[in-house]
Amino acid sequence: MIQLDEVATALRLLHDEMSAAEPLERALCRVTAGAVAAVPDARHASVTLLDDGQLSTAAATAGDITELEHVQYVVGRGPCVLAATTRRVVRAVAGSGPAPWPEFAEAAHGAGLRAALSVPLVVAADDEPMWGSLNLYSGDETAFDPFDESLMGVFTVAASAAICNARRWQRSLRQVEQLEFALVSRADIEQAKGVLMALHGCSADEAFLLLAHESQVRNTKLREVARELLTSLRRR
């Protein structure tokens, strides 16, 4: 049991350390805030992700932007939708004239915005890449030029790295949690075996068979049977 306790302690420390790491949303918020600071005409920024065919806003500098992009996702068109799905740079103006995306134009006007710049975003992955876009919004119809497009290319690299690292971190954290759970379950089973050995004067293998039989009869997981046995003893 000493070795199990040492492993459990190490896993708990690792879990605590990983839980304290920067989550994806916070990392992307830094990216969007940096993009707004770097482009003078930009009022807001966001990150759109295309995952399993579904578009969503992973980060935005204002709630109005999340709502504006939700409108685009619902109707299936708009600058961020086009950039994420076709992987090309899109500049859109929500001016006073006819608009190619009336739903976007109406929602943008409601938020006090007149121009958008969406730059494709790709996230490298172990299985297949994830696509999306980094989006800028401005209250000026003349906002955003080719230099801004090039500058946003730098921020898409930062956003891609943040997403990739966060996904790996989340997978690793889940694995640690699964190991912790498995270790706790094993410890409960070992303790329950010890109790049965003391009560019935049987061997470790025989004690395990008793637990396994009870598990099958009750159609309950072995770890739950062991835990219930230990709990009942503590109540006495």
Residue pairs with C-beta under 8 A, 6 or more apart in sequence:
1 187
1 190
4 183
4 186
4 187
4 190
7 183
8 180
8 183
8 184
8 187
11 176
11 179
11 180
11 183
12 180
14 176
15 173
15 176
15 177
15 180
18 169
18 172
18 173
18 176
19 173
21 169
22 166
23 166
24 58
24 162
24 163
24 166
24 167
24 170
25 58
25 59
27 162
27 163
27 165
27 166
28 47
28 58
28 59
28 159
28 162
28 163
29 59
29 61
30 162
31 47
31 59
31 134
31 155
31 158
31 159
31 162
32 45
32 46
32 47
32 59
32 60
32 61
32 134
33 45
33 61
34 155
34 158
35 42
35 45
35 134
35 136
35 152
35 155
36 42
36 43
36 44
36 45
36 61
36 136
38 151
38 155
39 136
39 144
39 148
39 151
39 152
41 115
41 138
41 140
41 142
41 143
41 144
41 148
42 136
42 137
42 138
42 143
42 144
42 148
43 113
43 137
43 138
43 139
44 60
44 61
44 62
44 64
44 65
44 113
44 136
44 137
45 60
45 61
45 65
45 134
45 135
45 136
45 137
46 57
46 59
46 60
46 61
46 65
46 66
46 69
46 80
46 134
46 135
46 137
47 57
47 58
47 59
47 60
47 121
47 132
47 133
47 134
47 135
47 159
48 55
48 56
48 57
48 58
48 69
48 80
48 81
48 83
48 84
48 118
48 121
48 132
48 133
48 134
48 135
49 55
49 56
49 57
49 58
49 84
49 121
49 123
49 130
49 131
49 132
49 163
50 84
50 85
50 130
50 131
50 132
51 130
55 72
55 73
55 80
55 81
55 84
56 73
57 65
57 66
57 69
57 70
58 132
58 163
60 66
60 69
64 111
65 111
65 135
65 137
67 107
67 111
68 104
68 107
68 108
68 111
68 113
68 137
69 78
69 80
69 135
71 78
71 103
71 104
71 107
72 78
72 79
72 80
72 81
72 101
72 103
72 104
72 107
73 81
75 101
75 103
77 101
77 103
77 104
78 92
78 101
78 103
78 104
79 90
79 91
79 92
79 101
79 104
79 116
79 117
79 118
79 135
80 90
80 116
80 118
80 133
80 135
82 88
82 90
82 118
83 89
83 90
83 118
83 119
83 120
83 133
83 135
84 118
84 120
84 121
84 131
84 132
84 133
85 131
86 120
87 120
87 122
87 131
88 120
89 117
89 118
89 119
89 120
89 149
90 116
90 117
90 118
90 133
91 115
91 116
91 117
91 118
91 144
91 149
92 100
92 101
92 104
92 115
92 116
92 117
92 118
93 99
93 114
93 115
93 141
94 104
94 105
94 108
94 109
94 113
94 114
94 115
94 116
94 141
95 105
95 114
95 141
99 105
104 116
108 114
108 116
108 137
111 137
112 139
113 137
113 138
113 139
114 138
114 139
114 140
114 141
114 143
115 137
115 138
115 139
115 140
115 141
115 142
115 143
115 144
116 135
116 136
116 137
116 138
117 135
117 136
117 138
117 143
117 144
117 148
117 149
117 152
118 133
118 134
118 135
118 136
119 133
119 134
119 135
119 149
119 152
119 153
119 155
119 156
120 131
120 132
120 133
120 156
121 131
121 132
121 133
121 134
121 156
121 159
121 160
122 129
122 130
122 131
122 132
122 156
122 160
123 129
123 130
123 131
123 132
123 160
123 163
123 164
123 167
124 160
124 164
125 164
125 167
130 163
134 152
134 155
134 156
134 159
136 143
136 144
136 148
136 152
138 144
185 223
185 226
188 223
188 226
188 227
188 230
189 208
189 211
189 222
189 223
189 226
191 226
191 230
192 207
192 211
192 225
192 226
192 227
192 229
192 230
193 204
193 207
193 208
193 211
193 226
194 207
195 229
195 230
195 233
196 202
196 207
196 210
196 211
196 229
197 203
197 204
197 206
197 207
200 206
200 207
200 210
202 210
211 222
211 225
211 226
211 229
212 222
214 220
214 225
215 221
215 222
215 224
215 225
218 225
